[in-house]
Structures are given as C-alpha cells and as structure tokens.
Amino acid sequence: MNEKEISIELSHSLSEWGVPKDTQFEFRRGVILVGIGYFRARGNDASSSIEDLTSPSSRRMLRDSNAALTDITAAFEYYLQYEDIIAPIFCYEDMINMDASEPYYRWYNISTRKIEYKLKPKFLGISSQYLDPFDRFRYEEMSKEEHFFSKWLVDNGNKAAIGGKLMEVYLGCHVLRYEVCFHCNSRKSIRWNGASISSWQALVCLTCNATYEVKTKANMEDVESAFRFNKIIGGSFEEFCKIRNSQLQPKMFCVLLPRKSIAKDPHTQVYPVYVAEITKGVPQLYHGAFNKRLPKLRFKTRLSVSLSTKKKWFDLPVPNTPVDVGGIGKKVFIDRFSMGKYCEMKKIYFGDNNDSSSDDESNNCNSNSEIIDAVAEITKGIRDIKIRHTSCATKEG
C-alpha cells in the first residue's frame, strides 16, 4: 500500500458516490489529501492506542474489566455501560431511501482498458439531481442521550448492528475462557476491548500484541462471499493507519462469523469462527463524508486479507441463556443518564402511550436456541418504530 494507491482508491470511491470532477474539484482534492495525511502519520503522530493497551495500567484495566465478563448478559451490560461516542453526533436521513449506499459501481472496460462507472440497477429511474450526495442526505445533531436511547431502546431499522454487537460480546466471553491467541498460541492472553471507542481492537493479545477486528455476517454464505471477493468493510481508516504505523506494528487479524448458526452434527448448532491476517486496508467514503458540519473527514476501510492464512479458529457454541436486551438497555440508560432523562426520551419517541405494550423492554427472548440466529428474537425488547438512522463520528468511520 502506498500514497498513489490511496489516491487512486479515493478517486474511485468519489466517483462511485457520483462526486463530479469539474464542479467538486476542491472537495475531491481535499478528500485525497486527508486520506494521504492519515496514511503518512508515523512516529509520535501515530502513537496508537494499541501501545497504550500494553502499559501496566491498561493491562490491569483489561484484566479487571474482563474478569466481570462471566456470561453474555454480564458482558452485554458491561458493553453498554462503557460504550462511548465522539461528539458531535448526527442522525441522518437518506432522501431517496437507498440505505445510504453509493449509486455507482466501477467496472473494467476491456475494449478501452479503462475503469468506468455504471449506475446500480436499483438506482435506475432516479434523476441524477437526487443522487448528488451533498443534497441527498439531511443531517441533524443529537445529544448522547438521544443517540443511546434510540440505539438501545428503539428499532432504527438496523437490527443487524445490534445482533452483530451481541455476537461480538458473546465471542469475547468465549475466547477469554477457552481459546488461545491465533497468532502466538498463548493461553489466557486475549482480552476483550469491545467497549473501546477505537477500531480494530475488539480483541487484543497481551503477549504478542495482535489485534482482532470482529465482523459478523447474516449467514455462512455471506462469510464465504466476503472471503471470496476479499473486500471486507471495516472501521476507521485513520485508526487503521495509526495501528499500522505504530512502533509495535502488531499483527492485525480479521475475524468473521455468521449470526445464523449451522449444524455441526444432528444434535449440535454452532457459529463457525474464521480468521485471516489483514494485509491491506484502503479508505472508502461513506455518507458521513458529505456532512459538512463534522469537524473533519472520516473514512471507513476496505480490507483485504491473506487468504493463505485463512483458517477456522474454532466453533462458537450456541448460547443457552436468553439475553434481555431491552431490559439491560433500559437499566444502563437510567444508570448512566437518570430516570428523568429516560422518561423524557420515552415521551419523545413513544408519546404519552402508557399501555403495557409500550413498556415491555424487559421481556426476555422466547427461544434460547435462536437467541442470536433470529435477530427479531434477540431484540424483542426494542420498540418497533421507524426513526432516522444514526450517523456519527464513531469507530465505524
């Protein structure tokens, strides 16, 4: 990976979003310069949080916090208790309801030997004026209380994110107890760091400093597809470069697993956990790049892994304990912000409806065996209303 590759990749990403070269020349130039700036950061400027994690105080912090992760319920509550987000926070609305995805895709024209951009089929028929990313999205700043209430207690149309985080929490609980580091084979050296605001460090090894980025997919077919195309979207490109350029230069791994279990044998369901070493990461634009009210540009990362290192790490057994997602969310929200703020947020989102169905966040999932397989079950305590999506300066970008 070099500066030319960063520049070319961002140029492609800008074109996939339909940012014209003529009228938006300065914006395109600024995007590329920021991306190269992240890539160049070295030495003291790239003092990565992975280095902080190896300090004695951080090791004690990780040891003490991980000691509390006795089961998936305790771990999920811990995650919510310490989850944080960088301000300012914005919710967004996609005015053409296309899930904030880029409208164009790149393809190589064999005749001209050039890369061209074509409109994706689902965008056909939409006027080009509505595809302009600077006009397509509406952003509104929100408080931390609004952000966490909507994320924990309101169905915002992104149940996969909730199921994915719960899977990561459960994975962390299992690895702490039973697995060795994939890189150095050390026992009881891995720590779950999933509540950290930094990307790329959901799991860290305190022996060899290896870091693990955990990504979940809807099913095993999607996991296999991600490896086959070798294009996996990860977190912050800035954080990726900081870790890559740090003095420790730790090995970085990508962990992929499905949110739907498969049959290991006629009597056993498992989630196969695969891991591969990350070889490259290039910046990718997302909808937040077009929010001019954010203090700086942020990019996601498109990962490539070494397929020769891809291996099945272990089989994660299906948990036999239901998780009261809504009840935990309510408890943690009140602990962190107050009962008064909870009532205020509840009134904003649900109005004055005081029937029993509006306050059943504490209902457990019905099926232990499908606690994570059926995201609708695992998130049963979350209200089923439609709100704006949340876009923010988090470790996702």
DOGU-152887 format. One record per residue (C-alpha): residue number from 1; residue in one letter; x negated, y, z. Coordinates in steps of 0.5 Angstrom, whole numbers, plus 500, padded with zeros to 3 digits. Last residue first. Layout:
// DOGU-152887
(rec NUM A (X Y Z))
...
This chain:
// DOGU-152887
(rec 397 G (532 511 521))
(rec 396 E (535 506 525))
(rec 395 K (530 508 531))
(rec 394 T (535 513 532))
(rec 393 A (536 520 529))
(rec 392 C (544 519 528))
(rec 391 S (549 517 523))
(rec 390 T (556 515 527))
(rec 389 H (561 513 522))
(rec 388 R (568 517 523))
(rec 387 I (574 513 526))
(rec 386 K (578 507 525))
(rec 385 I (582 504 530))
(rec 384 D (581 497 533))
(rec 383 R (579 498 540))
(rec 382 I (573 494 543))
(rec 381 G (575 489 548))
(rec 380 K (575 483 542))
(rec 379 T (568 485 540))
(rec 378 I (566 478 541))
(rec 377 E (572 475 538))
(rec 376 A (572 479 532))
(rec 375 V (565 478 531))
(rec 374 A (566 471 530))
(rec 373 D (560 467 530))
(rec 372 I (557 470 536))
(rec 371 I (562 468 541))
(rec 370 E (565 462 537))
(rec 369 S (563 456 541))
(rec 368 N (566 460 548))
(rec 367 S (572 462 544))
(rec 366 N (577 467 547))
(rec 365 C (573 473 548))
(rec 364 N (574 476 555))
(rec 363 N (579 482 556))
(rec 362 S (575 488 560))
(rec 361 E (577 493 555))
(rec 360 D (584 492 556))
(rec 359 D (586 499 557))
(rec 358 S (590 501 551))
(rec 357 S (594 494 551))
(rec 356 S (597 496 558))
(rec 355 D (601 502 556))
(rec 354 N (598 509 557))
(rec 353 N (598 512 551))
(rec 352 D (596 519 552))
(rec 351 G (591 520 546))
(rec 350 F (587 514 544))
(rec 349 Y (580 517 542))
(rec 348 I (581 524 546))
(rec 347 K (584 521 552))
(rec 346 K (579 516 552))
(rec 345 M (573 521 552))
(rec 344 E (576 525 558))
(rec 343 C (578 519 562))
(rec 342 Y (571 516 561))
(rec 341 K (568 523 562))
(rec 340 G (572 523 569))
(rec 339 M (570 516 571))
(rec 338 S (562 518 570))
(rec 337 F (557 519 565))
(rec 336 R (552 513 566))
(rec 335 D (556 509 571))
(rec 334 I (562 510 567))
(rec 333 F (559 508 561))
(rec 332 V (556 502 564))
(rec 331 K (562 499 566))
(rec 330 K (566 501 560))
(rec 329 G (561 498 555))
(rec 328 I (561 492 560))
(rec 327 G (569 491 560))
(rec 326 G (569 492 552))
(rec 325 V (563 486 551))
(rec 324 D (566 481 556))
(rec 323 V (561 476 554))
(rec 322 P (563 469 553))
(rec 321 T (558 463 556))
(rec 320 N (557 457 552))
(rec 319 P (551 460 548))
(rec 318 V (550 457 541))
(rec 317 P (543 454 541))
(rec 316 L (537 458 538))
(rec 315 D (533 453 533))
(rec 314 F (526 455 533))
(rec 313 W (521 459 529))
(rec 312 K (522 456 522))
(rec 311 K (517 458 518))
(rec 310 K (515 464 513))
(rec 309 T (507 465 513))
(rec 308 S (507 463 505))
(rec 307 L (513 468 504))
(rec 306 S (508 474 506))
(rec 305 V (514 479 508))
(rec 304 S (516 485 504))
(rec 303 L (520 491 508))
(rec 302 R (524 496 506))
(rec 301 T (523 502 511))
(rec 300 K (528 507 513))
(rec 299 F (527 514 512))
(rec 298 R (527 521 516))
(rec 297 L (527 528 514))
(rec 296 K (526 533 520))
(rec 295 P (530 538 524))
(rec 294 L (537 535 522))
(rec 293 R (542 540 520))
(rec 292 K (540 539 512))
(rec 291 N (544 532 513))
(rec 290 F (542 529 506))
(rec 289 A (536 525 509))
(rec 288 G (542 522 513))
(rec 287 H (545 518 508))
(rec 286 Y (539 513 507))
(rec 285 L (532 514 503))
(rec 284 Q (527 508 503))
(rec 283 P (520 508 505))
(rec 282 V (515 503 503))
(rec 281 G (513 497 508))
(rec 280 K (508 492 507))
(rec 279 T (505 485 509))
(rec 278 I (510 483 515))
(rec 277 E (509 476 517))
(rec 276 A (514 471 517))
(rec 275 V (520 469 522))
(rec 274 Y (526 464 522))
(rec 273 V (531 463 527))
(rec 272 P (536 458 526))
(rec 271 Y (542 459 529))
(rec 270 V (545 453 532))
(rec 269 Q (551 448 533))
(rec 268 T (551 441 535))
(rec 267 H (555 435 535))
(rec 266 P (555 433 528))
(rec 265 D (548 435 527))
(rec 264 K (544 441 526))
(rec 263 A (551 445 524))
(rec 262 I (550 452 522))
(rec 261 S (552 458 527))
(rec 260 K (554 465 524))
(rec 259 R (550 471 526))
(rec 258 P (544 469 522))
(rec 257 L (537 469 524))
(rec 256 L (531 473 521))
(rec 255 V (525 475 525))
(rec 254 C (520 480 521))
(rec 253 F (513 480 524))
(rec 252 M (508 485 525))
(rec 251 K (500 483 527))
(rec 250 P (498 489 531))
(rec 249 Q (493 494 529))
(rec 248 L (490 496 536))
(rec 247 Q (488 503 534))
(rec 246 S (494 505 531))
(rec 245 N (495 506 523))
(rec 244 R (500 500 522))
(rec 243 I (504 502 529))
(rec 242 K (505 509 527))
(rec 241 C (506 507 520))
(rec 240 F (512 503 522))
(rec 239 E (515 509 527))
(rec 238 E (515 514 521))
(rec 237 F (518 509 516))
(rec 236 S (524 508 522))
(rec 235 G (528 501 522))
(rec 234 G (528 495 517))
(rec 233 I (531 494 510))
(rec 232 I (529 487 508))
(rec 231 K (527 486 500))
(rec 230 N (523 479 499))
(rec 229 F (529 477 494))
(rec 228 R (528 470 496))
(rec 227 F (527 472 503))
(rec 226 A (533 476 504))
(rec 225 S (537 471 500))
(rec 224 E (536 466 505))
(rec 223 V (538 470 511))
(rec 222 D (544 472 507))
(rec 221 E (546 464 506))
(rec 220 M (545 463 513))
(rec 219 N (550 468 515))
(rec 218 A (552 475 517))
(rec 217 K (545 477 517))
(rec 216 T (541 479 523))
(rec 215 K (534 483 523))
(rec 214 V (529 482 529))
(rec 213 E (523 486 528))
(rec 212 Y (517 483 532))
(rec 211 T (511 486 535))
(rec 210 A (504 482 536))
(rec 209 N (500 485 542))
(rec 208 C (496 479 542))
(rec 207 T (497 477 550))
(rec 206 L (503 482 551))
(rec 205 C (507 479 546))
(rec 204 V (512 484 544))
(rec 203 L (520 483 542))
(rec 202 A (524 488 539))
(rec 201 Q (518 492 538))
(rec 200 W (519 495 530))
(rec 199 S (523 501 532))
(rec 198 S (522 506 538))
(rec 197 I (528 508 542))
(rec 196 S (527 502 547))
(rec 195 A (533 498 549))
(rec 194 G (530 492 545))
(rec 193 N (523 491 549))
(rec 192 W (524 484 550))
(rec 191 R (517 481 553))
(rec 190 I (513 475 550))
(rec 189 S (507 472 554))
(rec 188 K (511 467 557))
(rec 187 R (507 462 553))
(rec 186 S (501 464 549))
(rec 185 N (502 461 542))
(rec 184 C (498 466 539))
(rec 183 H (502 468 533))
(rec 182 F (509 465 534))
(rec 181 C (509 467 541))
(rec 180 V (511 461 545))
(rec 179 E (519 460 547))
(rec 178 Y (523 457 552))
(rec 177 R (525 463 558))
(rec 176 L (523 469 555))
(rec 175 V (525 467 548))
(rec 174 H (532 465 550))
(rec 173 C (534 472 553))
(rec 172 G (531 476 547))
(rec 171 L (535 472 542))
(rec 170 Y (541 473 546))
(rec 169 V (540 481 546))
(rec 168 E (538 480 539))
(rec 167 M (545 476 538))
(rec 166 L (548 482 542))
(rec 165 K (545 487 537))
(rec 164 G (547 484 531))
(rec 163 G (554 483 533))
(rec 162 I (555 490 535))
(rec 161 A (552 492 528))
(rec 160 A (556 487 524))
(rec 159 K (562 490 528))
(rec 158 N (561 497 524))
(rec 157 G (568 499 522))
(rec 156 N (568 504 528))
(rec 155 D (571 500 533))
(rec 154 V (571 504 539))
(rec 153 L (569 502 546))
(rec 152 W (561 501 545))
(rec 151 K (559 506 539))
(rec 150 S (565 511 540))
(rec 149 F (564 512 547))
(rec 148 F (556 512 546))
(rec 147 H (556 517 541))
(rec 146 E (562 521 544))
(rec 145 E (558 521 551))
(rec 144 K (551 523 547))
(rec 143 S (555 529 544))
(rec 142 M (557 530 537))
(rec 141 E (555 534 531))
(rec 140 E (559 533 525))
(rec 139 Y (556 531 518))
(rec 138 R (560 531 511))
(rec 137 F (557 527 506))
(rec 136 R (559 527 498))
(rec 135 D (556 534 497))
(rec 134 F (549 534 498))
(rec 133 P (549 526 496))
(rec 132 D (552 529 489))
(rec 131 L (556 523 487))
(rec 130 Y (563 527 487))
(rec 129 Q (560 531 481))
(rec 128 S (559 525 477))
(rec 127 S (566 523 477))
(rec 126 I (568 516 480))
(rec 125 G (570 511 474))
(rec 124 L (564 507 475))
(rec 123 F (562 507 482))
(rec 122 K (563 499 484))
(rec 121 P (560 497 478))
(rec 120 K (553 501 480))
(rec 119 L (551 506 476))
(rec 118 K (544 505 472))
(rec 117 Y (537 507 473))
(rec 116 E (532 506 468))
(rec 115 I (525 503 469))
(rec 114 K (520 504 463))
(rec 113 R (518 499 458))
(rec 112 T (522 502 453))
(rec 111 S (524 495 450))
(rec 110 I (524 491 457))
(rec 109 N (528 496 460))
(rec 108 Y (526 495 468))
(rec 107 W (532 496 472))
(rec 106 R (534 501 478))
(rec 105 Y (540 501 481))
(rec 104 Y (545 507 482))
(rec 103 P (550 509 487))
(rec 102 E (547 509 494))
(rec 101 S (551 507 499))
(rec 100 A (554 511 505))
(rec 99 D (560 505 505))
(rec 98 M (563 507 499))
(rec 97 N (569 511 502))
(rec 96 I (568 517 497))
(rec 95 M (568 523 502))
(rec 94 D (563 519 506))
(rec 93 E (564 522 513))
(rec 92 Y (558 523 518))
(rec 91 C (557 523 525))
(rec 90 F (551 527 528))
(rec 89 I (547 526 534))
(rec 88 P (541 532 535))
(rec 87 A (538 529 539))
(rec 86 I (534 522 540))
(rec 85 I (538 516 542))
(rec 84 D (538 512 548))
(rec 83 E (540 505 550))
(rec 82 Y (538 504 558))
(rec 81 Q (544 501 561))
(rec 80 L (547 499 554))
(rec 79 Y (541 494 554))
(rec 78 Y (541 492 561))
(rec 77 E (549 490 560))
(rec 76 F (547 486 554))
(rec 75 A (542 482 558))
(rec 74 A (546 481 564))
(rec 73 T (551 478 560))
(rec 72 I (546 474 555))
(rec 71 D (543 471 561))
(rec 70 T (537 472 566))
(rec 69 L (535 478 563))
(rec 68 A (533 481 570))
(rec 67 A (526 479 570))
(rec 66 N (525 482 563))
(rec 65 S (526 489 567))
(rec 64 D (520 487 572))
(rec 63 R (516 484 567))
(rec 62 L (517 490 562))
(rec 61 M (516 495 567))
(rec 60 R (509 492 570))
(rec 59 R (506 491 563))
(rec 58 S (508 499 562))
(rec 57 S (504 501 568))
(rec 56 P (498 496 566))
(rec 55 S (498 499 559))
(rec 54 T (499 495 553))
(rec 53 L (506 498 552))
(rec 52 D (503 505 551))
(rec 51 E (499 502 545))
(rec 50 I (505 499 542))
(rec 49 S (508 506 543))
(rec 48 S (503 508 537))
(rec 47 S (498 514 538))
(rec 46 A (498 516 530))
(rec 45 D (496 523 531))
(rec 44 N (490 520 535))
(rec 43 G (487 516 530))
(rec 42 R (492 516 523))
(rec 41 A (498 519 520))
(rec 40 R (497 518 513))
(rec 39 F (503 514 511))
(rec 38 Y (508 519 515))
(rec 37 G (505 525 511))
(rec 36 I (506 521 505))
(rec 35 G (513 520 506))
(rec 34 V (514 528 508))
(rec 33 L (510 530 502))
(rec 32 I (515 525 498))
(rec 31 V (521 528 501))
(rec 30 G (519 535 500))
(rec 29 R (517 534 492))
(rec 28 R (524 532 491))
(rec 27 F (527 537 495))
(rec 26 E (523 542 491))
(rec 25 F (525 539 484))
(rec 24 Q (533 539 486))
(rec 23 T (535 542 480))
(rec 22 D (531 539 475))
(rec 21 K (529 532 478))
(rec 20 P (536 530 479))
(rec 19 V (538 527 486))
(rec 18 G (542 521 484))
(rec 17 W (541 517 490))
(rec 16 E (538 511 486))
(rec 15 S (534 517 483))
(rec 14 L (531 519 490))
(rec 13 S (529 512 492))
(rec 12 H (525 511 485))
(rec 11 S (521 518 487))
(rec 10 L (521 515 494))
(rec 9 E (518 509 491))
(rec 8 I (513 512 487))
(rec 7 S (510 517 492))
(rec 6 I (509 511 497))
(rec 5 E (506 507 492))
(rec 4 K (501 513 490))
(rec 3 E (500 514 497))
(rec 2 N (497 507 498))
(rec 1 M (500 500 500))
